[in-house]
Amino acid sequence: MTLSKTYRVLLLFVLWTGLSWGQEFWQGQLQAKRLLLEKSRVSSTTDSFFISSPEYYYKRLPLVERREHDSLFLENRQFNITIKLSDVPDSSFTALFTNYNGKNLVYFRQVNGLQPHTYPQHPRGVLPYKSTDIVFTGKETGIEYGGTLVIPKHKKHYPLALLLNGTGQHDRNYTYSGHQFFTVLADALAREGIASFRMDDRGVGNTTGVFQTSALSDFTADASEALNYLKYAPDIDSGFTGVIGHSEGGVVASKLTAEHADVKFMVSLSGVGVTGLKILDLQNTAVLKAHKLPDSIVKLQMNLYRNLFETVYRNRQPDSLESQLQQEVSHWMQDKSPETLKAINLADGRDQTLVYRFYNSAKTNAYKEMILYDPQKYLPRIQAPVLVLNGASDILVPAEENVASFKQNLTRAPIVTTKIYSELNHMYQHCIDCNSEEISTLDEVFAPEVLQDIANWILKQYAQVDNK
């Protein structure tokens, strides 16, 4: 007995493409980790389940189906995964998800495939503003920049804020662990009648250029190009444009505001107010303490780190930097006991790993410019109103020292408003442990009270301009 030609062609097509008869997907999210449950029908009567997660590094792991009483269990014992459902998946359901990190209830909804992260603050539905994606070419840099211009819908002319990303290579939404920091900020501003523009970093999205060789001066040039372009955007009050910068973006904001007369207001979100050498000291001390290390260990490690920071700061011959760092570490280790070296993770040749990692960071243009940053070259030149904000639990830009330096050096700014928020981390989330690892696990993207304070302050400055 032979197969018909039609059936043979169909069978060949199914085998060649690897397609199943039908697929359904449900997506859930546990903190910042997405879970995609897939049901694939491989025959008219047989279903197979799979689990995927980019954040957990699951790639279509097969799940074995098991029923017990009124519950459906989907399991992968190799990865210690269990999904417990009350019944077969519907359009949405809540399941008990278990893996090596413990047990959690996760809400799943039906989707067409893997979707972006979702958080309660991410805007959705019909919005009271217009978002337009834009690409323009910088006249001085020659770089193409991609960004999103958000314009409220109530009247014709709006104050505009240019949003500046923090450290690292980011998209225009300033996305970290799925949290869209600047999307939420732009949404909050637009609802209060403030336009905004957010932009992809070099080498990301629709922006060209090379990020890896870029530094503060390059990012300031990028911001300047955006500001010059936005002067001519319709519905923008070109007489009142300003900048909002976060972390390293706050440094760029300080430089830009000092150098560009068109910046009429500046908001520093955890911007660096001290020297580059000082912020490295404050930051590393705070991070070590956040990991609950004994004071004796923190003191030892910071003694070594300060020597390395000073070595980079003094170095003017890049070709000799690696050997200088190696010499500094070797010299520092000479009088330390084996127990001490083991306690600070420098035993068994691990000092070489420290030198390698530190050198690869320190040799970059971005690191060199940051460690040489001196706020006294810029802050005293700023003549626009300035709002300086920080989280009291920020371990990356510790609040007290940085805010105090802004106050001391903003001598020509007509208005200087500062505020430190209790229990907020570097990303302006209400935190518990307040360490770097916790940031991605929090559902909050941006503390609402900070969003409101930023909008209120900008509108207050704008009203004063209007009344003149």
N, C-alpha and C positions, 0 to 999 in steps of 0.2 A: 504494500500500500504506500502510495507517494503523497506528499503534501501538495496541495494546489499551489500554483505559481503565486497567487495573491497572498496566501497565508505565509509562504516561504519568504516573500519580500517583507511582509509585516514583521515576522519573527526576526529576520536579519536586522531590520531597522531598530527594533527594541533592544536587541543584544548589542548592536554597534553603538548606539547613543547612550546606553545605560539608563534610559528614562524609565521611571516607574509609571504605573497607570494613573496615579494622581497623588498630589501632595497637599498637605495642609500645614500651616505654621501658626504657632502661638508664641508671643514674646512676653517675657517677664523681666524684672530688673531687681537685683538684690544689691542694695547700695549702688555702687557705680558699675556693677557687673551685669551685663545683659545675658539672658538665657533664652535661647531659641529652641523650642520644642517642635520637632518635625514628625508628622505622621505620613508615611509613604505607603501607598497601596501597590503591592508588587504583583497581585493577582486579583481576581474578582472577589476573593474571600479572605485574603491575608493582608494584614497591616504590619508595618514595621515602624518602630519609633527610634528617633535619634535626638541627641542633645548637642547644641553648639554654643560656644561662648568665646568671643575674641579675648575678653578680659581674663577668663580662666584658662584660655588656650585649649578649649575643647573644640575639636573639629569633627562634627558629625559622628559623635560617639554612639554606638548602638546601645539601645536599652532593651532589656528583656522584660516582657510583660508577665506579671503575676497577679492573680486575684486572691483576695483574702476577705472573707465576709462580704461587706458591701463596698470595699475599697479596691482601687486599681493601683498597683505598684509598678513603676517603671524603673529598672535597676541596671546599673553598670558596676559590677563588683570590683573591677580592676581599679576604677577611679573613686570607689566608695560613694557613688551617686545613687540616690533614691528620690523619686518623685511620687508622692502619695496623693491620689485624687479620689474624690468621692464617687466618681463615675467616669465614663468616657468623656474626652474633652469636648466642651461646647464652645460657643463663640467667645466666652470668657469664663474663667474659673480661678479659684484660689487653691493652691497646692502646697503641701509640706515638702520643701526641698532640703535634702540632706547631702552634705559632702564633707570633706575633711575639716571644714571650718565650722561645722555644727548644723543645727536645724533651724530653718526659717520659713515662715509663711510667705509665699510669693504670689502676687496677682498676675495672671497671664491673660492676654487678649489676642484675638485672632489677627494676623497680619499677612502680608503677601511675601515677606522675606525679612531679613534682618533690618531693623529700623534704628535710627539714631537714639541716643539716650533720651530719656524723658525725666524731667523734674518738675515739681509743682509750679515753680516760678517761670518756667519757659513759656513765652507767650504763645497762645493758640487761638483759633477761632477768628472771628471778624475783629480787626484791630482798628483803633481810632487814629491811624496814621498810615502814611505811604512809605514803603521800603523799596528803594531802587538800587539795583546792582550797577556799579559804574566801573569802567576801565579808562584810565587816562595816562598820558605819558609825561613824566617829569621833564621840565625844560632844562634843568641843570644836570640831573643824574642820567637822563635818557632811559630810565627804568619805566616799565609799564606797571601801574599800580591798580589793583583790584580792591574794591571796597563796597560798602553798603551805606547809602545816604537815607536817613530816616527823617521824614518831614511830617509834622502834625497836620491835621486837616482843618483847623478851626479858622485860621486867618492867613494873611499873605506873607508876612515877614516874621522870622523867628530867630532868636539867638541860636548859635550853633556851637556844639562842643566836639572837638576832635579827640577821639579816644585812642590812647597809646598803650599798646601791649607791654606786659612785663617781660622778665628774663626768659630767654628761650625762643624757639621758633614757633610762632603761633598763627592760626588762621584769624580772620577778621573778627570772629565771635569770641576770641580769646578763650578757646575751649580747653578745659583741663578735666580729665576723667569724665568727659561727657557734659560737664557743667559749662554752660555758655555764659560766661561772666559778663561780656559786653553786650550780648543780646538782651540780657535782663536789664542792664543799665540803660541801654538805648530805649527799651520799652518804657521804663519808669520815667525817663526824661521826656519822651514824646507825650506821654499821658499828662504831663504838666505844661506842655507847650514849648518844649526845647528840642530843637533839631540836633542830630548827631551824625558823625561819619566815623565808621570803623573800617580798618584796612588790613589786608593780609600782609604778613611780614614778607621780606624778600625770600623768593624761592618757594612760596606757599600759595596755593590757589591760583589767582589770576595775577599775582605780582611776580615779576621777573627779578633778576639779580641773584647774587650769591650770598646767602646768609652766613655761611661758615667763616668768611673772611671779613665780615662787617662788624662794626663797633658803634659806640655811642655817637660819634660824629656822623656816621652814615645814617643811623636811625633818626638823628636830628634833621639831617638833610631830607630824609623821606617825609618827615612830619611837615617840614617847611614847604615841600612840593605840594602836599595835600592842602595845606592852608592857602597857598597861592591859587590853587585850582578852585577851591571852594568859594573864593571871593565872588566868583561870577555865577554861582549856582542860583537858580531861581528860587524864590520863597525864603532866601536867607538874608538876614540883616547883616550885611558885610561889615557894618560898624561895630558889631558885638559878637566876635568869634573868639573862642577860647579853647583851652586844652584840659583834658582830664587824663592823667597818667598814673598807672599802677606800678609800684615797685621800680624796676629799671625804667619803665615808662615815665615814672615820676621824675627821674633824673633827666630824661629827654625833655620832659615838660619844663623843667627848670632852665635847661640850656636854651630851649626854643623861646621861652618867654623873655629871657634876658636878651636874646639876639634879634627877635622879630617884633617890630612895633605893632603889627596887626593882632597880636595876642592880647585880648582885653580882659581876660580872667584866667586863672590857673587853679586847678584842683589837684592836689597831690594825695594820692591814695597809697599810703605806706611808701612814699618816695624817700629816697636817701637824703638826709639833711647833713650828714657828717662826711668826712673824707672817705675815700675808697678803702684806705688802709684801716680806718676805724670801723667801718661797717663789717669788714671781714672778721675783725676781732669780736665785735658784738654778736654777730650772727653765729659764728662757730661756737662761741661760749654758750649761747642760748640753746643751740641745737644739742650740744653734749649734755647740758643740764636737763633738757627735756627727755632725754633717754635714761634719766635717773641714775647716771653714773656717779660714783663717789666723788666728792670734791677733790680728793687727792689725785684721782685719775684725770679729771677735767683740768686741773692745774698743770699737770705734766704734759698733757696733749696740747694745751694752749701755749705752753712754753715752746714746744717744738713748732707748732703752726706759726707762731709769731716770727720765729726765725726764718721760716720759709717765706712768709709774706714780705718780710723786710728784704729778703734776697731778691725776690721778683721786683719789688719796688725800686731797688737800687740798680738793678741790672739794665745796662744800656747796650749790651752786645748779645743779641738773641742766640747766636751760635754757642755761647758759653753757658746759657742758662741751665741746661740739664746737668752739666758737670758741677756747676755751683750748688745746685740743689742736692745732688748726691753727696758732695763734700759736707754740706751743712748737716744732713741727716747722719752721716757716718760720724762726724765730730760730736754731734749731740748724743749719740748712742754710746760713746766710749766709756763714760763713767757710770752707765746704768747697769743694774744687775739683771741677770736672766729673768728673774721673777717680774721685774718692772717692765722689761721689754715684752714679756708675754702678756702682761696685764693691759698694755696699750696696743697689742696686736702688731708688734714689730719683730717678733721672734721668727726663727726658721726662714729667714730670707724675705719676710714680708715687707721689710723696709724698701726693697726694690719695687714692690707693687705700689707702695705709697709714692715713691719718686716718679714712677711711670705715670700714674694717674694724675698726680698734681702737675707734672710737667705738661702733659697733654692738654690740660685746661689752661695753665698759666701762659703757655706760648701763644694763645690766640689773641687777636687784636682786641676782642671784646673784653677779655680779662685784663689786658694791659691798660686799656683806657679806663676801665672801672677802678683799678687799684690806684691809678694816678688822679682820680677825680677829686677836685677840690671845690666844695660849694661856695667858698669865698670868691671864686672867680665869676660866679653867676648870680647867686642870690642877692647880693647888694645892688645889682644892676636892674633888678626887676621893679617895674613901676606900675604894675597892674594889681588888682585885688587878688589875694591868694587865700585859698582854703586848704588847710593841712589836716589830714585825718590819719589816724592809726588805730589798730586794734591793740588793746592792752596785753593780749595773749599772743601777739605776733612774735615769733621767734626768728623770723628771717630779716625783718627790719624792726628791731626793738623800739618801742614807742618813745619812751621818755627822752633818751639821748637825741633821737632824730628830730622830734618835735621841738625840743629846746634849741637845737642848732638852727632850725628854720626861724624861730622867733628872734634869735640873736642876729641872724644875717640878713633878714628881709628888711633892711633899714629904709628903703625907699618905696616899698609897697604901701599904697594909701590905706589898704585894709588887709589885715592879717588875722584870720579866724582859725583857731585850732581846736581839735577835739580828739580825745582818746576814749574809745569805747571799751567798756569792760567785757570780758569773756568773748571777744572776737579775735579770730586768728588772722593770718596774713591775707586770706581771701575773703575776709569779712563775713565769716560764718560763725554762728554761735557754736562754740566748741566745748568739749569735755576734757579730753586729754591734751588738746591743743598742740599736738606734734604734727609733723609733716605728713605722716602716714594716715592720720585721721581725715585729712582734707577730702580725699576722694570718697570716703564712706558716708559723708553727710548729704542729706537731701537738699539742704538749703544751699542756694547758689550765691545769694547776696543779701545780707541783712536788710530788711525793709526800712528800718529806721535810718540807716545810712543813705539809702537811695533817696528817701524823702528829704533828708538834710542837704544832700547835694543839690537837688532840684530847687529847694527853697532858697538856698544861698545864691545860686545863679540868678534866679528870678529877682531876688532882692537887689543884686548888683545891676541887673538890667533895668529895673524900675528907677534906680537912681540916675542911670544914664538918660533914660527917657524924660526925666523931670528936669534935666539941665537945659 
